[in-house]
Amino acid sequence: MEEQLDSTGSGADGAAGDGHVETARRYYDLCSDFMLMGWGEALHFAPLSREESLEDSKTRHQRLMIEQLELRAGMTVLDIGCGVGGPMRRVATEAGVRVTGVNNSRVQLDRARTLDAAVGLEGSDYVECSFMDMSTIADATFDRGYAIESTCHAPDKVTAFAEIHRVLKPGALFWCQEMCLTDAFDPNDARHQAIQQELRRGIALKRIATFGEVNQDLESAGFEVIEGTDLATAPAPPLKGPTTPWYQPMAASQTTMISTLLGSSGGRRPRLWTTRLLEAAHVLPRGSTDVAALLLRTAQAYVDGGETGIFTPLYCVQARKPD
């Protein structure tokens, strides 16, 4: 499993940009059902409130994005790396816009269409391609664009952002949520480096950028950066009451994939054995134990990255394509 998803550069897939695109696709093909079962249809992190459920926090976060994109009814919007379409469905229904989702995982696109049909949503468009090469989409097609924890997988962010810039209309707003190393990361600290390595392997990232690198790459691609904020440390209003660390669902008992399937840190190992038994009994598909084990390690890496303060999945940037 880990050889299949080697994104650190030590394996064949990590050695070249095209190979890493394929690595990221396989990651989501293999892990999406587990993620969907435990994390819900919106496969992203959000600033958390103690007075909200995880789903409520994600909904509030998506509405912040809708507000910052200044969406108006009738606009055309591109969701870059749309996952199974959770945010797409909210954006389409609440903002009254037409959303096109780009994804190179057919597994996720099939699930997205099924979930659309289940809620009676019609009119969403999906394009099966990598956001590194959206050549089937014409220049200056969309009024707005957003990328939620997707361009972090780009083997070359400038190329990814340039391709997004190409398909947006002049004056269009772009909003992205990036996984980043914070200023607390010390490249000379062995523990920091070990955590970064686990995160890269577990999330299928070729590298993890800093805040400044994300901004610079956006500007190199032609965008004007309006604002970039780590919402893990400076959560946006309107949060209700005291905040909760973004990684808390990975560390504590919650109704999520990590607790129900893998459990909190003290209970993950027994549940992993349960997964192995269910796989042996053909209740779960072949390979489920390997996927669960990968997610277990990744959950711990998220917690370690959050507790040390060296990693955040909540660097959110509002940018514009100049007129």
C-alpha contacts under 8 A as a table, 3 or more apart, distances in Angstrom:
res1	aa1	res2	aa2	distance
1	M	4	Q	5.08
1	M	5	L	6.44
1	M	290	D	6.18
1	M	291	V	7.38
2	E	5	L	5.02
2	E	6	D	5.85
2	E	201	R	7.75
2	E	294	L	7.65
3	E	6	D	5.16
3	E	11	G	7.40
4	Q	23	T	7.41
4	Q	26	R	7.99
5	L	23	T	5.63
5	L	24	A	7.63
5	L	26	R	7.24
5	L	27	Y	6.43
5	L	201	R	7.15
5	L	204	A	6.45
6	D	9	G	7.14
6	D	10	S	7.12
6	D	11	G	5.85
6	D	13	D	6.68
6	D	14	G	6.31
6	D	23	T	7.26
6	D	201	R	6.18
6	D	204	A	7.15
7	S	10	S	7.57
7	S	11	G	7.36
7	S	13	D	6.66
7	S	14	G	4.72
7	S	20	H	6.38
7	S	23	T	6.67
7	S	200	R	6.66
7	S	201	R	5.71
7	S	204	A	5.20
7	S	205	L	5.75
7	S	206	K	5.14
8	T	11	G	7.37
8	T	14	G	5.69
8	T	197	Q	7.33
8	T	200	R	6.33
8	T	201	R	6.14
8	T	204	A	7.92
8	T	205	L	7.17
8	T	206	K	5.54
8	T	207	R	7.32
9	G	12	A	7.38
9	G	13	D	7.16
9	G	14	G	3.74
9	G	15	A	4.96
9	G	206	K	6.87
10	S	14	G	6.15
10	S	15	A	6.92
11	G	14	G	5.36
11	G	15	A	6.51
12	A	15	A	5.38
12	A	16	A	7.66
12	A	19	G	7.28
13	D	16	A	6.45
13	D	18	D	7.94
13	D	19	G	4.28
13	D	20	H	5.38
13	D	22	E	7.49
13	D	23	T	6.35
14	G	17	G	7.45
14	G	19	G	6.18
14	G	20	H	5.37
14	G	23	T	7.80
14	G	206	K	6.69
15	A	19	G	6.94
15	A	20	H	7.57
16	A	19	G	5.23
16	A	20	H	6.36
16	A	155	P	7.96
17	G	20	H	5.19
17	G	21	V	6.46
17	G	155	P	5.04
17	G	156	D	7.13
18	D	21	V	5.22
18	D	22	E	6.62
18	D	155	P	7.88
19	G	22	E	5.22
19	G	23	T	6.28
20	H	23	T	4.74
20	H	24	A	6.20
20	H	154	A	7.97
20	H	155	P	6.35
20	H	206	K	6.82
21	V	24	A	5.29
21	V	25	R	6.33
21	V	130	S	7.45
21	V	153	H	7.54
21	V	154	A	7.12
21	V	155	P	7.09
22	E	25	R	5.01
22	E	26	R	6.24
23	T	26	R	5.24
23	T	27	Y	6.22
23	T	204	A	6.78
24	A	27	Y	4.99
24	A	28	Y	6.53
24	A	153	H	6.68
24	A	204	A	5.57
24	A	205	L	7.52
25	R	28	Y	5.43
25	R	29	D	6.19
25	R	104	N	6.34
25	R	105	S	5.47
26	R	29	D	4.90
26	R	30	L	6.06
26	R	105	S	7.68
27	Y	30	L	5.36
27	Y	31	C	6.01
27	Y	203	I	7.78
27	Y	204	A	6.62
28	Y	31	C	5.09
28	Y	32	S	5.21
28	Y	105	S	6.86
28	Y	107	V	7.99
28	Y	108	Q	7.40
29	D	32	S	6.02
29	D	105	S	6.25
29	D	106	R	7.75
29	D	107	V	5.61
29	D	108	Q	6.90
30	L	33	D	7.54
30	L	291	V	6.98
31	C	34	F	5.53
31	C	35	M	6.22
31	C	291	V	6.36
32	S	35	M	4.98
32	S	36	L	5.91
32	S	108	Q	7.02
33	D	36	L	5.08
33	D	37	M	6.08
34	F	37	M	5.17
34	F	38	G	6.39
34	F	257	M	6.94
34	F	292	A	7.78
35	M	38	G	5.40
35	M	39	W	5.35
35	M	40	G	7.02
35	M	43	L	7.03
35	M	257	M	6.67
36	L	39	W	5.43
36	L	40	G	4.76
36	L	41	E	5.64
36	L	43	L	7.22
37	M	40	G	6.14
37	M	256	T	7.81
37	M	257	M	6.24
38	G	255	T	7.35
38	G	256	T	4.25
38	G	257	M	3.20
38	G	258	I	6.83
38	G	260	T	7.34
38	G	261	L	7.82
39	W	42	A	7.29
39	W	43	L	6.38
39	W	256	T	5.56
39	W	257	M	5.92
40	G	43	L	6.55
40	G	55	E	7.64
41	E	84	V	6.39
41	E	85	G	7.04
41	E	86	G	4.70
41	E	87	P	7.98
42	A	58	K	7.37
42	A	83	G	7.95
42	A	84	V	7.57
42	A	85	G	7.29
42	A	86	G	4.46
42	A	87	P	5.89
43	L	83	G	7.07
43	L	84	V	7.95
43	L	86	G	7.49
44	H	58	K	7.69
44	H	148	I	7.01
44	H	149	E	6.63
45	F	58	K	7.03
45	F	246	W	6.91
45	F	313	P	6.67
45	F	314	L	7.08
46	A	57	S	6.22
46	A	58	K	5.34
46	A	61	H	5.99
46	A	246	W	6.54
46	A	314	L	6.92
47	P	57	S	6.65
47	P	58	K	7.74
47	P	61	H	7.16
47	P	231	L	6.33
47	P	232	A	6.02
47	P	235	P	6.12
47	P	243	T	7.54
47	P	244	T	7.56
47	P	245	P	7.54
47	P	246	W	5.77
47	P	314	L	7.67
48	L	52	E	7.30
48	L	54	L	6.98
48	L	57	S	5.55
48	L	243	T	5.71
48	L	244	T	5.12
48	L	245	P	6.66
48	L	246	W	5.92
49	S	52	E	5.32
49	S	53	S	7.76
49	S	57	S	6.75
49	S	239	L	6.40
49	S	240	K	6.20
49	S	241	G	6.59
49	S	242	P	6.12
49	S	243	T	4.41
49	S	244	T	5.41
50	R	53	S	7.74
50	R	240	K	7.85
50	R	241	G	6.86
50	R	242	P	6.05
50	R	243	T	5.81
50	R	244	T	5.79
51	E	240	K	6.42
51	E	241	G	6.58
51	E	242	P	7.84
52	E	55	E	7.90
52	E	56	D	5.69
52	E	57	S	6.09
52	E	240	K	7.78
53	S	56	D	5.10
53	S	57	S	6.28
54	L	57	S	5.17
54	L	58	K	6.29
55	E	58	K	5.11
55	E	59	T	6.15
56	D	59	T	5.02
56	D	60	R	6.21
57	S	60	R	5.13
57	S	61	H	6.17
58	K	61	H	4.97
58	K	62	Q	6.19
59	T	62	Q	5.15
59	T	63	R	6.29
60	R	63	R	5.10
60	R	64	L	6.34
61	H	64	L	5.08
61	H	65	M	6.51
62	Q	65	M	5.04
62	Q	66	I	6.29
62	Q	87	P	6.72
62	Q	90	R	7.81
62	Q	91	V	7.87
63	R	66	I	4.87
63	R	67	E	6.16
64	L	67	E	5.06
64	L	68	Q	6.19
65	M	68	Q	5.09
65	M	69	L	6.06
65	M	175	W	7.10
66	I	69	L	5.22
66	I	70	E	6.40
66	I	71	L	6.15
66	I	91	V	6.87
66	I	95	A	7.38
67	E	70	E	5.17
67	E	71	L	6.86
68	Q	175	W	7.69
68	Q	318	Q	7.14
69	L	144	R	7.00
69	L	173	L	5.93
69	L	174	F	6.93
69	L	175	W	6.75
69	L	318	Q	7.79
71	L	75	M	7.00
71	L	95	A	6.32
71	L	97	V	7.59
71	L	144	R	7.74
72	R	75	M	5.97
72	R	95	A	6.39
72	R	96	G	7.13
72	R	97	V	6.96
73	A	95	A	5.97
73	A	96	G	4.56
73	A	97	V	5.15
74	G	96	G	6.29
74	G	97	V	4.90
74	G	98	R	6.69
75	M	96	G	7.89
75	M	97	V	5.01
75	M	98	R	6.31
75	M	142	F	7.84
75	M	143	D	5.99
75	M	144	R	7.60
76	T	97	V	6.01
76	T	98	R	5.00
76	T	99	V	6.00
76	T	100	T	7.74
76	T	141	T	7.92
76	T	142	F	5.17
76	T	143	D	5.31
76	T	144	R	6.61
77	V	97	V	6.92
77	V	98	R	6.12
77	V	99	V	4.72
77	V	100	T	6.29
77	V	142	F	5.57
77	V	143	D	5.90
77	V	144	R	4.76
77	V	145	G	5.38
77	V	146	Y	7.88
78	L	99	V	5.74
78	L	100	T	5.00
78	L	101	G	6.02
78	L	102	V	7.47
78	L	142	F	6.43
78	L	144	R	6.37
78	L	145	G	4.53
78	L	146	Y	6.40
79	D	82	C	5.33
79	D	88	M	6.95
79	D	99	V	6.81
79	D	100	T	6.02
79	D	101	G	4.67
79	D	102	V	6.20
79	D	145	G	6.00
79	D	146	Y	5.32
79	D	147	A	6.02
80	I	101	G	6.22
80	I	102	V	5.19
80	I	103	N	7.09
80	I	131	F	6.49
80	I	145	G	7.26
80	I	146	Y	6.10
80	I	147	A	4.82
80	I	148	I	7.56
80	I	150	S	6.94
80	I	151	T	7.88
81	G	101	G	6.88
81	G	102	V	5.30
81	G	103	N	4.85
81	G	104	N	7.79
81	G	131	F	7.00
81	G	147	A	6.47
81	G	148	I	7.45
81	G	150	S	5.31
81	G	151	T	7.63
82	C	85	G	5.46
82	C	86	G	7.96
82	C	87	P	7.80
82	C	88	M	7.17
82	C	101	G	5.15
82	C	102	V	5.83
82	C	103	N	5.91
82	C	147	A	7.71
82	C	148	I	7.88
83	G	86	G	7.46
83	G	103	N	6.81
83	G	108	Q	5.86
83	G	109	L	7.26
83	G	112	A	7.48
84	V	108	Q	5.11
84	V	109	L	6.17
84	V	111	R	5.89
84	V	112	A	4.25
84	V	115	L	7.86
85	G	88	M	4.93
85	G	89	R	6.16
85	G	101	G	7.46
85	G	109	L	8.00
85	G	112	A	5.17
85	G	115	L	7.93
85	G	116	D	7.93
86	G	89	R	5.53
86	G	90	R	6.87
86	G	112	A	7.88
87	P	90	R	5.21
87	P	91	V	6.10
88	M	91	V	5.12
88	M	92	A	5.98
88	M	99	V	6.56
88	M	101	G	7.46
89	R	92	A	5.26
89	R	93	T	6.12
89	R	116	D	7.38
89	R	121	L	7.60
90	R	93	T	5.32
90	R	94	E	5.74
90	R	95	A	7.84
91	V	94	E	5.49
91	V	95	A	5.46
91	V	96	G	7.40
91	V	97	V	7.12
91	V	99	V	7.63
92	A	95	A	5.68
92	A	96	G	5.33
92	A	97	V	5.07
92	A	98	R	5.96
92	A	99	V	6.15
92	A	124	S	7.88
93	T	96	G	5.47
93	T	97	V	7.47
98	R	123	G	7.14
98	R	124	S	6.51
99	V	124	S	5.67
99	V	125	D	6.48
100	T	124	S	6.04
100	T	125	D	4.50
100	T	126	Y	5.43
100	T	127	V	7.24
101	G	124	S	7.75
101	G	125	D	6.19
101	G	126	Y	4.65
101	G	127	V	6.16
102	V	126	Y	5.91
102	V	127	V	4.91
102	V	128	E	6.05
102	V	129	C	6.32
102	V	130	S	7.18
102	V	131	F	6.69
103	N	106	R	7.54
103	N	108	Q	7.72
103	N	109	L	6.93
103	N	126	Y	7.61
103	N	127	V	6.51
103	N	128	E	5.26
103	N	129	C	5.61
103	N	130	S	6.10
103	N	131	F	7.21
104	N	128	E	5.04
104	N	129	C	4.48
104	N	130	S	4.96
104	N	131	F	7.89
105	S	108	Q	5.38
105	S	109	L	6.35
105	S	128	E	7.16
106	R	109	L	4.93
106	R	110	D	5.99
106	R	128	E	6.89
107	V	110	D	5.38
107	V	111	R	6.41
108	Q	111	R	5.09
108	Q	112	A	6.06
109	L	112	A	4.91
109	L	113	R	6.27
109	L	126	Y	7.28
109	L	128	E	7.62
110	D	113	R	5.33
110	D	114	T	6.36
111	R	114	T	5.05
111	R	115	L	6.17
112	A	115	L	5.14
112	A	116	D	6.13
113	R	116	D	5.01
113	R	117	A	6.24
114	T	117	A	5.18
114	T	118	A	6.26
115	L	118	A	4.99
115	L	119	V	6.66
116	D	119	V	5.57
116	D	120	G	6.19
116	D	121	L	5.01
116	D	122	E	7.12
117	A	120	G	4.87
117	A	121	L	5.86
117	A	122	E	7.37
118	A	121	L	7.70
121	L	124	S	7.45
129	C	133	D	7.10
129	C	134	M	6.43
130	S	133	D	5.55
130	S	134	M	6.51
131	F	134	M	5.63
131	F	160	A	6.38
131	F	163	E	7.23
131	F	164	I	7.50
132	M	154	A	7.26
132	M	159	T	6.59
132	M	160	A	4.90
132	M	163	E	6.53
133	D	160	A	7.89
133	D	163	E	6.81
134	M	137	I	5.64
134	M	163	E	6.94
135	S	138	A	7.04
137	I	141	T	7.35
137	I	167	V	6.79
138	A	141	T	5.99
138	A	167	V	6.25
139	D	166	R	5.41
139	D	167	V	4.49
139	D	168	L	6.99
139	D	169	K	7.70
140	A	166	R	6.20
140	A	167	V	4.54
140	A	168	L	4.56
140	A	169	K	4.03
140	A	170	P	6.98
141	T	167	V	5.31
141	T	168	L	5.65
141	T	169	K	5.97
142	F	145	G	7.09
142	F	167	V	6.34
142	F	168	L	4.76
142	F	169	K	5.65
142	F	172	A	7.65
143	D	168	L	6.18
143	D	169	K	5.66
143	D	172	A	5.30
143	D	173	L	7.46
144	R	168	L	6.60
144	R	169	K	7.78
144	R	172	A	5.25
144	R	173	L	5.28
144	R	174	F	5.97
145	G	164	I	7.81
145	G	168	L	7.13
145	G	172	A	7.70
145	G	173	L	6.65
145	G	174	F	4.84
145	G	175	W	6.53
146	Y	174	F	5.47
146	Y	175	W	4.64
146	Y	176	C	5.46
147	A	150	S	5.76
147	A	151	T	6.56
147	A	175	W	6.47
147	A	176	C	4.63
147	A	177	Q	6.30
148	I	151	T	7.64
148	I	176	C	5.68
148	I	177	Q	4.79
148	I	178	E	7.07
149	E	152	C	5.97
149	E	153	H	8.00
149	E	176	C	7.53
149	E	177	Q	5.36
149	E	178	E	5.31
149	E	179	M	6.48
149	E	313	P	7.30
150	S	153	H	5.78
150	S	154	A	7.63
150	S	177	Q	7.90
150	S	178	E	7.49
151	T	154	A	5.09
151	T	157	K	6.89
151	T	160	A	7.05
151	T	176	C	7.97
151	T	178	E	6.97
152	C	157	K	7.75
152	C	178	E	5.70
152	C	179	M	5.93
152	C	205	L	6.85
152	C	208	I	7.15
152	C	209	A	7.87
153	H	204	A	6.99
153	H	205	L	5.21
153	H	206	K	6.75
154	A	157	K	5.46
154	A	160	A	6.43
154	A	205	L	7.85
154	A	206	K	7.55
155	P	206	K	5.92
155	P	207	R	7.65
156	D	159	T	5.57
156	D	160	A	6.46
157	K	160	A	4.93
157	K	161	F	5.93
157	K	214	V	7.76
157	K	217	D	6.26
157	K	218	L	7.93
158	V	161	F	5.18
158	V	162	A	5.90
158	V	217	D	5.01
158	V	218	L	6.63
158	V	220	S	6.49
158	V	221	A	5.54
159	T	162	A	5.06
159	T	163	E	6.21
159	T	221	A	7.27
160	A	163	E	5.25
160	A	164	I	6.37
161	F	164	I	5.00
161	F	165	H	5.97
161	F	217	D	7.41
161	F	218	L	6.07
161	F	221	A	5.66
162	A	165	H	4.87
162	A	166	R	6.13
162	A	218	L	7.90
162	A	221	A	4.49
162	A	222	G	6.97
163	E	166	R	5.04
163	E	167	V	6.66
164	I	167	V	5.48
164	I	168	L	6.45
165	H	168	L	5.39
165	H	221	A	6.99
165	H	222	G	6.98
165	H	223	F	7.12
165	H	321	K	6.56
166	R	169	K	7.84
168	L	172	A	6.07
168	L	321	K	7.38
169	K	172	A	5.41
169	K	321	K	7.44
170	P	321	K	5.63
170	P	322	P	5.72
170	P	323	D	4.47
171	G	320	R	6.25
171	G	321	K	5.12
171	G	322	P	5.10
171	G	323	D	4.56
172	A	320	R	5.70
172	A	321	K	5.41
172	A	322	P	7.60
173	L	318	Q	7.21
173	L	319	A	5.80
173	L	320	R	4.41
173	L	321	K	6.46
174	F	318	Q	6.02
174	F	319	A	5.08
174	F	320	R	5.74
174	F	321	K	7.58
175	W	316	C	7.17
175	W	317	V	5.63
175	W	318	Q	4.70
175	W	319	A	6.20
176	C	316	C	5.67
176	C	317	V	5.35
176	C	318	Q	6.84
177	Q	313	P	7.29
177	Q	314	L	5.97
177	Q	315	Y	5.52
177	Q	316	C	4.39
177	Q	317	V	6.50
178	E	214	V	7.98
178	E	313	P	5.87
178	E	314	L	6.19
178	E	315	Y	5.14
178	E	316	C	6.36
179	M	208	I	6.91
179	M	209	A	7.48
179	M	311	F	7.40
179	M	312	T	5.69
179	M	313	P	3.93
179	M	314	L	6.37
179	M	315	Y	6.49
180	C	208	I	5.64
180	C	209	A	5.17
180	C	210	T	5.18
180	C	211	F	6.38
180	C	311	F	5.79
180	C	312	T	5.45
180	C	313	P	6.24
180	C	314	L	7.87
180	C	315	Y	6.73
181	L	184	A	7.85
181	L	185	F	6.29
181	L	208	I	6.27
181	L	209	A	6.04
181	L	210	T	4.91
181	L	211	F	7.26
181	L	310	I	5.61
181	L	311	F	4.59
181	L	312	T	6.48
182	T	185	F	5.73
182	T	210	T	6.20
182	T	211	F	7.00
182	T	309	G	7.11
182	T	310	I	5.02
182	T	311	F	5.55
182	T	312	T	6.86
183	D	186	D	7.99
183	D	210	T	7.70
183	D	310	I	7.01
184	A	309	G	6.27
184	A	310	I	5.06
185	F	192	H	6.49
185	F	309	G	7.71
185	F	310	I	4.65
185	F	311	F	7.62
186	D	189	D	5.33
186	D	192	H	6.46
186	D	193	Q	7.92
187	P	190	A	7.66
187	P	192	H	6.94
187	P	193	Q	6.36
188	N	192	H	7.99
188	N	193	Q	7.69
189	D	192	H	5.29
189	D	193	Q	6.32
190	A	193	Q	5.10
190	A	194	A	6.16
191	R	194	A	5.00
191	R	195	I	6.20
192	H	195	I	5.22
192	H	196	Q	6.19
192	H	310	I	7.31
193	Q	196	Q	5.05
193	Q	197	Q	6.14
194	A	197	Q	5.07
194	A	198	E	6.29
195	I	198	E	5.13
195	I	199	L	6.21
195	I	301	A	5.99
195	I	304	D	6.76
195	I	305	G	6.35
196	Q	199	L	5.11
196	Q	200	R	6.14
196	Q	208	I	7.81
196	Q	305	G	7.62
197	Q	200	R	5.14
197	Q	201	R	6.16
198	E	201	R	5.18
198	E	202	G	5.83
198	E	297	R	7.68
198	E	298	T	6.86
198	E	301	A	5.98
199	L	202	G	5.07
199	L	203	I	5.81
199	L	204	A	7.92
199	L	205	L	7.61
199	L	298	T	6.34
199	L	301	A	5.74
199	L	302	Y	6.97
200	R	203	I	5.53
200	R	204	A	5.58
200	R	205	L	4.55
200	R	206	K	6.45
200	R	207	R	6.47
200	R	208	I	7.19
201	R	204	A	5.24
201	R	205	L	6.58
202	G	205	L	7.89
202	G	294	L	6.42
202	G	295	L	7.05
202	G	297	R	7.06
202	G	298	T	4.88
202	G	301	A	7.99
203	I	298	T	7.06
205	L	208	I	6.79
209	A	213	E	5.87
209	A	214	V	6.41
210	T	213	E	5.15
210	T	214	V	6.39
211	F	214	V	5.31
211	F	215	N	6.42
211	F	228	G	7.97
211	F	315	Y	7.18
212	G	215	N	5.16
212	G	216	Q	6.04
213	E	216	Q	5.00
213	E	217	D	5.97
214	V	217	D	5.17
214	V	218	L	6.22
215	N	218	L	5.19
215	N	219	E	6.28
215	N	225	V	6.66
215	N	228	G	7.73
216	Q	219	E	5.12
216	Q	220	S	6.04
217	D	220	S	4.95
217	D	221	A	6.21
218	L	221	A	5.15
218	L	222	G	6.56
218	L	223	F	5.41
218	L	224	E	7.44
218	L	225	V	7.16
219	E	222	G	5.06
219	E	223	F	4.81
219	E	224	E	5.93
219	E	225	V	6.83
220	S	223	F	7.32
222	G	321	K	6.82
222	G	322	P	7.79
223	F	319	A	6.18
223	F	320	R	5.52
223	F	321	K	4.92
223	F	322	P	6.78
224	E	319	A	5.46
224	E	320	R	5.17
224	E	321	K	6.34
224	E	322	P	6.83
225	V	228	G	7.38
225	V	317	V	7.23
225	V	318	Q	6.35
225	V	319	A	4.37
225	V	320	R	6.59
226	I	317	V	7.49
226	I	318	Q	5.48
226	I	319	A	5.09
226	I	320	R	7.09
227	E	317	V	5.65
227	E	318	Q	5.28
227	E	319	A	6.99
228	G	315	Y	6.84
228	G	316	C	5.62
228	G	317	V	4.19
228	G	318	Q	6.38
229	T	234	A	7.11
229	T	315	Y	5.59
229	T	316	C	5.43
229	T	317	V	6.49
230	D	233	T	5.91
230	D	234	A	6.09
230	D	235	P	7.57
230	D	312	T	7.42
230	D	314	L	5.48
230	D	315	Y	4.18
230	D	316	C	6.19
231	L	234	A	4.71
231	L	235	P	4.26
231	L	236	A	6.52
231	L	314	L	5.36
231	L	315	Y	6.24
231	L	316	C	6.96
232	A	235	P	5.96
232	A	245	P	7.29
232	A	246	W	6.53
232	A	312	T	6.65
232	A	313	P	7.86
232	A	314	L	5.77
232	A	315	Y	7.70
235	P	239	L	7.51
236	A	239	L	6.90
239	L	242	P	7.94
239	L	243	T	7.50
240	K	243	T	7.88
244	T	248	Q	6.84
245	P	248	Q	5.39
245	P	306	G	7.81
246	W	249	P	7.48
246	W	306	G	7.67
247	Y	250	M	5.46
247	Y	251	A	6.71
247	Y	302	Y	6.46
247	Y	303	V	5.66
247	Y	306	G	6.20
248	Q	251	A	5.05
248	Q	252	A	5.90
248	Q	303	V	7.52
249	P	252	A	5.53
249	P	253	S	6.93
249	P	254	Q	5.82
249	P	256	T	7.18
249	P	258	I	7.57
250	M	258	I	6.09
250	M	259	S	7.96
250	M	264	S	7.34
250	M	299	A	5.66
250	M	300	Q	7.35
250	M	302	Y	7.38
250	M	303	V	6.53
251	A	264	S	5.93
251	A	265	S	6.70
251	A	299	A	7.76
251	A	300	Q	7.60
251	A	303	V	6.33
252	A	259	S	7.65
252	A	264	S	5.49
252	A	265	S	7.77
253	S	259	S	5.48
253	S	263	G	6.96
253	S	264	S	5.58
254	Q	258	I	7.77
254	Q	259	S	5.82
255	T	259	S	6.24
255	T	260	T	6.51
256	T	259	S	5.49
256	T	260	T	6.04
257	M	260	T	5.30
257	M	261	L	5.38
257	M	262	L	6.87
257	M	263	G	7.91
258	I	261	L	5.66
258	I	262	L	4.81
258	I	263	G	5.18
258	I	264	S	6.66
258	I	268	R	7.86
258	I	296	L	7.47
258	I	299	A	7.51
259	S	262	L	5.47
259	S	263	G	3.49
259	S	264	S	5.45
259	S	268	R	7.69
260	T	263	G	5.66
261	L	268	R	7.58
261	L	271	R	6.22
261	L	272	L	7.52
261	L	275	T	7.83
261	L	292	A	7.97
262	L	267	G	6.92
262	L	268	R	4.17
262	L	269	R	7.05
262	L	271	R	5.36
262	L	272	L	6.08
262	L	292	A	7.26
262	L	296	L	6.56
263	G	266	G	7.29
263	G	267	G	4.85
263	G	268	R	4.35
263	G	269	R	7.99
263	G	271	R	6.73
264	S	267	G	5.34
264	S	268	R	5.83
265	S	268	R	5.66
266	G	269	R	7.47
267	G	270	P	5.87
267	G	271	R	6.56
268	R	271	R	5.23
268	R	272	L	6.07
268	R	296	L	7.35
269	R	272	L	4.97
269	R	273	W	6.50
270	P	273	W	5.15
270	P	274	T	6.43
271	R	274	T	4.80
271	R	275	T	6.26
272	L	275	T	4.98
272	L	276	R	6.34
272	L	289	T	6.88
272	L	292	A	6.94
272	L	293	A	7.07
273	W	276	R	4.95
273	W	277	L	6.26
274	T	277	L	5.09
274	T	278	L	6.19
275	T	278	L	5.09
275	T	279	E	6.11
275	T	284	L	7.58
275	T	288	S	7.14
275	T	289	T	5.79
275	T	292	A	7.72
276	R	279	E	5.07
276	R	280	A	6.17
276	R	288	S	7.58
276	R	289	T	5.35
277	L	280	A	5.03
277	L	281	A	6.19
278	L	281	A	5.01
278	L	282	H	6.22
278	L	283	V	5.12
278	L	284	L	5.60
279	E	282	H	4.94
279	E	283	V	5.73
279	E	284	L	4.57
279	E	285	P	5.99
279	E	286	R	6.11
279	E	287	G	7.70
279	E	288	S	6.57
279	E	289	T	7.06
280	A	283	V	7.62
280	A	284	L	7.94
281	A	284	L	7.61
282	H	285	P	6.22
282	H	286	R	7.49
284	L	288	S	6.42
285	P	288	S	5.85
286	R	289	T	7.85
287	G	290	D	5.34
287	G	291	V	6.39
288	S	291	V	5.11
288	S	292	A	6.06
289	T	292	A	5.01
289	T	293	A	6.02
290	D	293	A	5.08
290	D	294	L	6.20
291	V	294	L	5.11
291	V	295	L	6.23
292	A	295	L	5.10
292	A	296	L	6.06
293	A	296	L	4.96
293	A	297	R	6.37
294	L	297	R	5.29
294	L	298	T	6.14
295	L	298	T	4.87
295	L	299	A	5.92
296	L	299	A	5.17
296	L	300	Q	6.49
297	R	300	Q	5.23
297	R	301	A	6.27
298	T	301	A	4.89
298	T	302	Y	6.18
299	A	302	Y	5.13
299	A	303	V	6.37
300	Q	303	V	5.04
300	Q	304	D	6.09
301	A	304	D	4.98
301	A	305	G	5.93
302	Y	305	G	5.09
302	Y	306	G	6.02
302	Y	311	F	7.95
303	V	306	G	5.08
303	V	307	E	5.92
304	D	307	E	5.22
304	D	308	T	6.06
305	G	308	T	5.46
305	G	309	G	6.01
305	G	310	I	5.50
305	G	311	F	4.92
305	G	312	T	7.51
306	G	309	G	4.93
306	G	310	I	6.62
306	G	311	F	5.79
306	G	312	T	6.68
307	E	310	I	8.00
308	T	311	F	7.83
309	G	312	T	7.58
312	T	315	Y	6.74
